[in-house]
Amino acid sequence: MSVHVKSFGQTKHGEAVDLITLESRTGMSCNLMSYGATIQSLLVPSTTGERVDVVLGYETLAEYEKPTNPFHGATVGRNANRIAKARIELNGNVYPLAATEGRNNLHSMPNGLDKVVWSYEIIDPGDTPVVKFHYVSPDGESGFPGRMPCDVIYQLTADHALSISYNAVSDHDTVINLTNHAYFNLKGAGKGTILDHTLEIAADFYTPIDQELLPDGRLEPVIDTPFDFDKAKPMGQAITATDQQLTYGTGYDHNYVIRGANGELRFCARAVEPVSGLTMTVETTSPGVQIYTGNHLNESGKGGYYAANDAFCLETQYYPNSLLHAHFPSPIFPAGVHFRHQTVYRFGRF
């Protein structure tokens, strides 16, 4: 039922970083960091009455600044996910990006929105606390055209949810595709595998990838494949199946085509931890969601050690590599046209 602010230290460049704590009447609390507009922790009441931190991350700012940080809880953009050949072709111009994953660009590295300090204001300190982060990405930052002011608004709601809303607009035609990169474990950060969590995804199709983890343009039915989560099943049930797609991804690292209209808030996915019965339901206005099963985790963080498959991500987004596939929903926004997107993570008990 309140908002608290404290210092979280200074970046290596001497910029002050704050930690903003939102607390709701339902017993949830969320720590948000102005570096990267990042979810640093998310505490959810369990069936025993204790609160479980369901988001992986670190205890110190220095750890978040490490180049090996896999985007824990951060706002990623200007473009989330992958762009082939690290280049944007737009209106007859070519905009080179940094090749940060082989010959491709991942999450707008190396200077994406996850690496900057955002300003913020507390909009509502009441029963459903709200904080708005603001940043102006200058023309050419990370190679993207246009000056782009953007806001990310976090709200804890009365129905045990964390809502994230995005608003961005550029003064040039550009690519805009923002999301959050939280790693979830409903047992708690550092509490072991998520392969026993059940998962349901509201999708009939997914976008297969090539060896560079780039969608190749196909929309493949999930039915009768290891990618079928239309009915809830454990994340680990088919993750070791003999399947070229799972080999490419070293597990699940794939985009799903969410049912319903782009721009309409609708059911996207649901995860359940089988022992506690803690659930996380995801709603989104986005056309797609990337399921990533933490295939390359290998580090220490808050709560303990994180190994492969100790967390999962549900990154709501435009499809990866959309610029090369005209039949994919387009993340290109003309000058003056707003990118608006909302994702809600709602917690409960099974």
Secondary structure as a PSIPRED ss2 file (coil, helix, strand):
# PSIPRED VFORMAT (PSIPRED V4.0)

   1 M C   1.000  0.000  0.000
   2 S E   0.000  0.000  1.000
   3 V E   0.000  0.000  1.000
   4 H E   0.000  0.000  1.000
   5 V E   0.000  0.000  1.000
   6 K E   0.000  0.000  1.000
   7 S E   0.000  0.000  1.000
   8 F E   0.000  0.000  1.000
   9 G E   0.000  0.000  1.000
  10 Q E   0.000  0.000  1.000
  11 T C   1.000  0.000  0.000
  12 K C   1.000  0.000  0.000
  13 H C   1.000  0.000  0.000
  14 G C   1.000  0.000  0.000
  15 E C   1.000  0.000  0.000
  16 A E   0.000  0.000  1.000
  17 V E   0.000  0.000  1.000
  18 D E   0.000  0.000  1.000
  19 L E   0.000  0.000  1.000
  20 I E   0.000  0.000  1.000
  21 T E   0.000  0.000  1.000
  22 L E   0.000  0.000  1.000
  23 E E   0.000  0.000  1.000
  24 S C   1.000  0.000  0.000
  25 R C   1.000  0.000  0.000
  26 T C   1.000  0.000  0.000
  27 G C   1.000  0.000  0.000
  28 M C   1.000  0.000  0.000
  29 S E   0.000  0.000  1.000
  30 C E   0.000  0.000  1.000
  31 N E   0.000  0.000  1.000
  32 L E   0.000  0.000  1.000
  33 M E   0.000  0.000  1.000
  34 S C   1.000  0.000  0.000
  35 Y E   0.000  0.000  1.000
  36 G C   1.000  0.000  0.000
  37 A C   1.000  0.000  0.000
  38 T E   0.000  0.000  1.000
  39 I E   0.000  0.000  1.000
  40 Q E   0.000  0.000  1.000
  41 S E   0.000  0.000  1.000
  42 L E   0.000  0.000  1.000
  43 L E   0.000  0.000  1.000
  44 V E   0.000  0.000  1.000
  45 P E   0.000  0.000  1.000
  46 S C   1.000  0.000  0.000
  47 T C   1.000  0.000  0.000
  48 T C   1.000  0.000  0.000
  49 G C   1.000  0.000  0.000
  50 E C   1.000  0.000  0.000
  51 R E   0.000  0.000  1.000
  52 V E   0.000  0.000  1.000
  53 D E   0.000  0.000  1.000
  54 V C   1.000  0.000  0.000
  55 V E   0.000  0.000  1.000
  56 L C   1.000  0.000  0.000
  57 G C   1.000  0.000  0.000
  58 Y C   1.000  0.000  0.000
  59 E C   1.000  0.000  0.000
  60 T C   1.000  0.000  0.000
  61 L H   0.000  1.000  0.000
  62 A H   0.000  1.000  0.000
  63 E H   0.000  1.000  0.000
  64 Y H   0.000  1.000  0.000
  65 E C   1.000  0.000  0.000
  66 K C   1.000  0.000  0.000
  67 P C   1.000  0.000  0.000
  68 T C   1.000  0.000  0.000
  69 N C   1.000  0.000  0.000
  70 P C   1.000  0.000  0.000
  71 F C   1.000  0.000  0.000
  72 H C   1.000  0.000  0.000
  73 G C   1.000  0.000  0.000
  74 A C   1.000  0.000  0.000
  75 T E   0.000  0.000  1.000
  76 V E   0.000  0.000  1.000
  77 G C   1.000  0.000  0.000
  78 R C   1.000  0.000  0.000
  79 N E   0.000  0.000  1.000
  80 A C   1.000  0.000  0.000
  81 N C   1.000  0.000  0.000
  82 R E   0.000  0.000  1.000
  83 I E   0.000  0.000  1.000
  84 A H   0.000  1.000  0.000
  85 K H   0.000  1.000  0.000
  86 A H   0.000  1.000  0.000
  87 R E   0.000  0.000  1.000
  88 I E   0.000  0.000  1.000
  89 E E   0.000  0.000  1.000
  90 L E   0.000  0.000  1.000
  91 N C   1.000  0.000  0.000
  92 G C   1.000  0.000  0.000
  93 N E   0.000  0.000  1.000
  94 V E   0.000  0.000  1.000
  95 Y E   0.000  0.000  1.000
  96 P E   0.000  0.000  1.000
  97 L C   1.000  0.000  0.000
  98 A C   1.000  0.000  0.000
  99 A C   1.000  0.000  0.000
 100 T C   1.000  0.000  0.000
 101 E E   0.000  0.000  1.000
 102 G C   1.000  0.000  0.000
 103 R C   1.000  0.000  0.000
 104 N E   0.000  0.000  1.000
 105 N E   0.000  0.000  1.000
 106 L E   0.000  0.000  1.000
 107 H C   1.000  0.000  0.000
 108 S C   1.000  0.000  0.000
 109 M C   1.000  0.000  0.000
 110 P C   1.000  0.000  0.000
 111 N C   1.000  0.000  0.000
 112 G C   1.000  0.000  0.000
 113 L H   0.000  1.000  0.000
 114 D H   0.000  1.000  0.000
 115 K H   0.000  1.000  0.000
 116 V C   1.000  0.000  0.000
 117 V E   0.000  0.000  1.000
 118 W C   1.000  0.000  0.000
 119 S E   0.000  0.000  1.000
 120 Y E   0.000  0.000  1.000
 121 E E   0.000  0.000  1.000
 122 I E   0.000  0.000  1.000
 123 I E   0.000  0.000  1.000
 124 D E   0.000  0.000  1.000
 125 P C   1.000  0.000  0.000
 126 G C   1.000  0.000  0.000
 127 D C   1.000  0.000  0.000
 128 T C   1.000  0.000  0.000
 129 P C   1.000  0.000  0.000
 130 V E   0.000  0.000  1.000
 131 V E   0.000  0.000  1.000
 132 K E   0.000  0.000  1.000
 133 F E   0.000  0.000  1.000
 134 H E   0.000  0.000  1.000
 135 Y E   0.000  0.000  1.000
 136 V E   0.000  0.000  1.000
 137 S E   0.000  0.000  1.000
 138 P C   1.000  0.000  0.000
 139 D C   1.000  0.000  0.000
 140 G C   1.000  0.000  0.000
 141 E H   0.000  1.000  0.000
 142 S H   0.000  1.000  0.000
 143 G H   0.000  1.000  0.000
 144 F C   1.000  0.000  0.000
 145 P C   1.000  0.000  0.000
 146 G C   1.000  0.000  0.000
 147 R C   1.000  0.000  0.000
 148 M E   0.000  0.000  1.000
 149 P E   0.000  0.000  1.000
 150 C E   0.000  0.000  1.000
 151 D E   0.000  0.000  1.000
 152 V E   0.000  0.000  1.000
 153 I E   0.000  0.000  1.000
 154 Y E   0.000  0.000  1.000
 155 Q E   0.000  0.000  1.000
 156 L E   0.000  0.000  1.000
 157 T C   1.000  0.000  0.000
 158 A C   1.000  0.000  0.000
 159 D C   1.000  0.000  0.000
 160 H C   1.000  0.000  0.000
 161 A E   0.000  0.000  1.000
 162 L E   0.000  0.000  1.000
 163 S E   0.000  0.000  1.000
 164 I E   0.000  0.000  1.000
 165 S E   0.000  0.000  1.000
 166 Y E   0.000  0.000  1.000
 167 N E   0.000  0.000  1.000
 168 A E   0.000  0.000  1.000
 169 V C   1.000  0.000  0.000
 170 S C   1.000  0.000  0.000
 171 D C   1.000  0.000  0.000
 172 H C   1.000  0.000  0.000
 173 D C   1.000  0.000  0.000
 174 T E   0.000  0.000  1.000
 175 V E   0.000  0.000  1.000
 176 I C   1.000  0.000  0.000
 177 N E   0.000  0.000  1.000
 178 L C   1.000  0.000  0.000
 179 T E   0.000  0.000  1.000
 180 N E   0.000  0.000  1.000
 181 H C   1.000  0.000  0.000
 182 A C   1.000  0.000  0.000
 183 Y C   1.000  0.000  0.000
 184 F E   0.000  0.000  1.000
 185 N C   1.000  0.000  0.000
 186 L C   1.000  0.000  0.000
 187 K C   1.000  0.000  0.000
 188 G C   1.000  0.000  0.000
 189 A C   1.000  0.000  0.000
 190 G C   1.000  0.000  0.000
 191 K C   1.000  0.000  0.000
 192 G C   1.000  0.000  0.000
 193 T C   1.000  0.000  0.000
 194 I C   1.000  0.000  0.000
 195 L C   1.000  0.000  0.000
 196 D C   1.000  0.000  0.000
 197 H C   1.000  0.000  0.000
 198 T E   0.000  0.000  1.000
 199 L E   0.000  0.000  1.000
 200 E E   0.000  0.000  1.000
 201 I E   0.000  0.000  1.000
 202 A C   1.000  0.000  0.000
 203 A E   0.000  0.000  1.000
 204 D E   0.000  0.000  1.000
 205 F E   0.000  0.000  1.000
 206 Y E   0.000  0.000  1.000
 207 T E   0.000  0.000  1.000
 208 P C   1.000  0.000  0.000
 209 I E   0.000  0.000  1.000
 210 D C   1.000  0.000  0.000
 211 Q C   1.000  0.000  0.000
 212 E C   1.000  0.000  0.000
 213 L C   1.000  0.000  0.000
 214 L C   1.000  0.000  0.000
 215 P E   0.000  0.000  1.000
 216 D C   1.000  0.000  0.000
 217 G C   1.000  0.000  0.000
 218 R C   1.000  0.000  0.000
 219 L C   1.000  0.000  0.000
 220 E E   0.000  0.000  1.000
 221 P E   0.000  0.000  1.000
 222 V C   1.000  0.000  0.000
 223 I C   1.000  0.000  0.000
 224 D C   1.000  0.000  0.000
 225 T C   1.000  0.000  0.000
 226 P C   1.000  0.000  0.000
 227 F C   1.000  0.000  0.000
 228 D C   1.000  0.000  0.000
 229 F C   1.000  0.000  0.000
 230 D C   1.000  0.000  0.000
 231 K C   1.000  0.000  0.000
 232 A C   1.000  0.000  0.000
 233 K E   0.000  0.000  1.000
 234 P E   0.000  0.000  1.000
 235 M C   1.000  0.000  0.000
 236 G C   1.000  0.000  0.000
 237 Q C   1.000  0.000  0.000
 238 A C   1.000  0.000  0.000
 239 I C   1.000  0.000  0.000
 240 T C   1.000  0.000  0.000
 241 A C   1.000  0.000  0.000
 242 T C   1.000  0.000  0.000
 243 D C   1.000  0.000  0.000
 244 Q H   0.000  1.000  0.000
 245 Q H   0.000  1.000  0.000
 246 L H   0.000  1.000  0.000
 247 T H   0.000  1.000  0.000
 248 Y H   0.000  1.000  0.000
 249 G H   0.000  1.000  0.000
 250 T C   1.000  0.000  0.000
 251 G C   1.000  0.000  0.000
 252 Y C   1.000  0.000  0.000
 253 D E   0.000  0.000  1.000
 254 H E   0.000  0.000  1.000
 255 N E   0.000  0.000  1.000
 256 Y E   0.000  0.000  1.000
 257 V E   0.000  0.000  1.000
 258 I E   0.000  0.000  1.000
 259 R C   1.000  0.000  0.000
 260 G C   1.000  0.000  0.000
 261 A C   1.000  0.000  0.000
 262 N C   1.000  0.000  0.000
 263 G C   1.000  0.000  0.000
 264 E C   1.000  0.000  0.000
 265 L C   1.000  0.000  0.000
 266 R E   0.000  0.000  1.000
 267 F E   0.000  0.000  1.000
 268 C E   0.000  0.000  1.000
 269 A E   0.000  0.000  1.000
 270 R E   0.000  0.000  1.000
 271 A E   0.000  0.000  1.000
 272 V E   0.000  0.000  1.000
 273 E C   1.000  0.000  0.000
 274 P C   1.000  0.000  0.000
 275 V C   1.000  0.000  0.000
 276 S C   1.000  0.000  0.000
 277 G C   1.000  0.000  0.000
 278 L E   0.000  0.000  1.000
 279 T E   0.000  0.000  1.000
 280 M E   0.000  0.000  1.000
 281 T E   0.000  0.000  1.000
 282 V E   0.000  0.000  1.000
 283 E E   0.000  0.000  1.000
 284 T E   0.000  0.000  1.000
 285 T C   1.000  0.000  0.000
 286 S C   1.000  0.000  0.000
 287 P C   1.000  0.000  0.000
 288 G E   0.000  0.000  1.000
 289 V E   0.000  0.000  1.000
 290 Q E   0.000  0.000  1.000
 291 I E   0.000  0.000  1.000
 292 Y E   0.000  0.000  1.000
 293 T C   1.000  0.000  0.000
 294 G C   1.000  0.000  0.000
 295 N C   1.000  0.000  0.000
 296 H C   1.000  0.000  0.000
 297 L C   1.000  0.000  0.000
 298 N C   1.000  0.000  0.000
 299 E E   0.000  0.000  1.000
 300 S E   0.000  0.000  1.000
 301 G E   0.000  0.000  1.000
 302 K C   1.000  0.000  0.000
 303 G C   1.000  0.000  0.000
 304 G E   0.000  0.000  1.000
 305 Y E   0.000  0.000  1.000
 306 Y E   0.000  0.000  1.000
 307 A C   1.000  0.000  0.000
 308 A C   1.000  0.000  0.000
 309 N C   1.000  0.000  0.000
 310 D C   1.000  0.000  0.000
 311 A C   1.000  0.000  0.000
 312 F E   0.000  0.000  1.000
 313 C E   0.000  0.000  1.000
 314 L E   0.000  0.000  1.000
 315 E E   0.000  0.000  1.000
 316 T E   0.000  0.000  1.000
 317 Q E   0.000  0.000  1.000
 318 Y C   1.000  0.000  0.000
 319 Y C   1.000  0.000  0.000
 320 P C   1.000  0.000  0.000
 321 N C   1.000  0.000  0.000
 322 S H   0.000  1.000  0.000
 323 L H   0.000  1.000  0.000
 324 L H   0.000  1.000  0.000
 325 H C   1.000  0.000  0.000
 326 A C   1.000  0.000  0.000
 327 H C   1.000  0.000  0.000
 328 F C   1.000  0.000  0.000
 329 P C   1.000  0.000  0.000
 330 S C   1.000  0.000  0.000
 331 P C   1.000  0.000  0.000
 332 I E   0.000  0.000  1.000
 333 F E   0.000  0.000  1.000
 334 P C   1.000  0.000  0.000
 335 A C   1.000  0.000  0.000
 336 G C   1.000  0.000  0.000
 337 V C   1.000  0.000  0.000
 338 H C   1.000  0.000  0.000
 339 F E   0.000  0.000  1.000
 340 R E   0.000  0.000  1.000
 341 H E   0.000  0.000  1.000
 342 Q E   0.000  0.000  1.000
 343 T E   0.000  0.000  1.000
 344 V E   0.000  0.000  1.000
 345 Y E   0.000  0.000  1.000
 346 R E   0.000  0.000  1.000
 347 F E   0.000  0.000  1.000
 348 G E   0.000  0.000  1.000
 349 R E   0.000  0.000  1.000
 350 F C   1.000  0.000  0.000
